[in-house]
Amino acid sequence: MRPLDYFFSLADREKSFSPEGHLAREFVKLASPVLGETCAGDLCFRTVSRLGEKAGPALGNMAAFLLGEFDDGTMTLDDADWDEIRETLEDAADGIDLNTLTGLMDGLLSRGKLEKTP
């Protein structure tokens, strides 16, 4: 089972969600190679704070985007999720591989998500 599939299966099973819980740790493991552990943890914490127990699917879709596995046909993120991703990439830019950062920013640009939402 791929790590992202494992995360989604956990998100489907978890009934309670906290920034310190198992699902949060799994998200950080997925996102850390791209963002670094601190920025991945911060993204998780902000998303959980905003969405509460409904954060699992959003975090899975965010991880899919960061890992280049986002499927626009079956996955969704709301504007606040895209803003969180953009802000996190801006914060982590110095520590991200330039090719990876360029690809992620291109993904945001092609979806019209580089602009801050009002």
C-alpha positions as MATLAB code, in Angstrom:
seq = 'MRPLDYFFSLADREKSFSPEGHLAREFVKLASPVLGETCAGDLCFRTVSRLGEKAGPALGNMAAFLLGEFDDGTMTLDDADWDEIRETLEDAADGIDLNTLTGLMDGLLSRGKLEKTP';
ca = [
       0.000    0.000    0.000;
       1.328    3.420   -0.952;
       1.871    5.878    1.946;
      -0.822    8.241    0.641;
      -3.326    5.386    0.366;
      -2.465    4.376    3.926;
      -3.103    7.950    5.084;
      -6.518    8.055    3.401;
      -7.460    4.699    4.943;
      -6.486    6.045    8.377;
      -8.462    9.250    7.773;
     -11.543    7.159    6.951;
     -11.201    5.180   10.197;
     -10.219    7.927   12.652;
     -13.184    9.166   14.686;
     -11.328   11.831   16.635;
      -8.544   13.994   15.372;
      -5.963   16.082   17.185;
      -2.775   17.863   16.133;
      -0.795   15.423   18.292;
      -2.576   12.242   17.169;
      -1.622    9.372   14.896;
      -3.151   10.896   11.757;
      -1.270   14.153   12.326;
       2.011   12.241   12.711;
       1.307   10.353    9.482;
       0.646   13.628    7.646;
       3.923   15.071    8.899;
       5.745   11.921    7.710;
       4.205   12.371    4.252;
       4.811   16.117    3.937;
       8.207   16.391    5.683;
      10.316   15.291    2.704;
       8.875   18.229    0.766;
       8.348   20.908    3.429;
      10.582   19.888    6.297;
       9.227   18.611    9.595;
       8.531   22.004   11.179;
       6.587   23.427    8.234;
       4.687   20.155    7.743;
       3.727   20.194   11.429;
       2.678   23.835   11.223;
       0.517   23.159    8.162;
      -1.113   20.238    9.954;
      -1.729   22.249   13.129;
      -3.297   25.196   11.268;
      -5.502   22.895    9.199;
      -6.675   20.928   12.235;
      -7.304   24.161   14.132;
      -9.436   25.421   11.263;
     -11.294   22.221   10.368;
     -11.256   20.156   13.565;
     -12.226   16.522   13.110;
     -12.983   17.122    9.417;
      -9.299   17.840    8.719;
      -8.368   14.305    7.630;
      -9.584   14.451    4.011;
      -8.193   17.970    3.512;
      -4.799   16.927    4.872;
      -4.802   13.879    2.608;
      -5.542   16.033   -0.413;
      -2.890   18.554    0.658;
      -0.352   15.743    0.968;
      -1.367   14.472   -2.470;
      -0.710   17.928   -3.934;
       2.664   18.221   -2.205;
       3.660   14.759   -3.440;
       2.532   15.414   -7.020;
      -0.365   12.963   -6.769;
      -3.295   15.395   -6.652;
      -6.142   14.388   -8.965;
      -8.320   17.368   -9.885;
     -11.095   14.994  -10.954;
     -11.489   13.227   -7.612;
      -9.823   15.453   -5.007;
     -10.887   18.851   -3.756;
      -9.452   21.572   -1.578;
     -11.260   24.748   -0.618;
      -9.747   28.214   -0.986;
      -8.564   28.257    2.634;
      -6.727   24.947    2.051;
      -4.991   26.347   -1.033;
      -4.087   29.484    0.941;
      -2.547   27.299    3.665;
      -0.490   25.438    1.066;
       0.660   28.666   -0.607;
       1.611   30.289    2.695;
       3.446   27.165    3.825;
       5.401   27.001    0.568;
       6.338   30.664    0.972;
       7.522   29.994    4.535;
       9.456   26.847    3.594;
      10.825   28.071    0.242;
      14.440   28.350    1.418;
      14.523   24.686    2.430;
      12.693   23.168   -0.555;
      14.482   21.774   -3.596;
      14.175   24.408   -6.331;
      12.694   22.003   -8.894;
      10.127   20.781   -6.375;
       9.219   24.328   -5.344;
       8.892   25.394   -8.986;
       6.602   22.446   -9.732;
       4.399   23.132   -6.701;
       4.147   26.839   -7.450;
       3.303   25.993  -11.063;
       0.548   23.717   -9.739;
      -0.840   26.602   -7.689;
      -0.551   29.002  -10.617;
      -2.326   26.661  -13.048;
      -5.219   26.398  -10.577;
      -5.347   30.163  -10.032;
      -4.311   29.780   -6.371;
      -1.257   32.024   -6.135;
      -3.368   35.047   -5.289;
      -4.544   35.526   -1.706;
      -8.280   35.060   -1.356;
     -10.148   37.974    0.229;
];
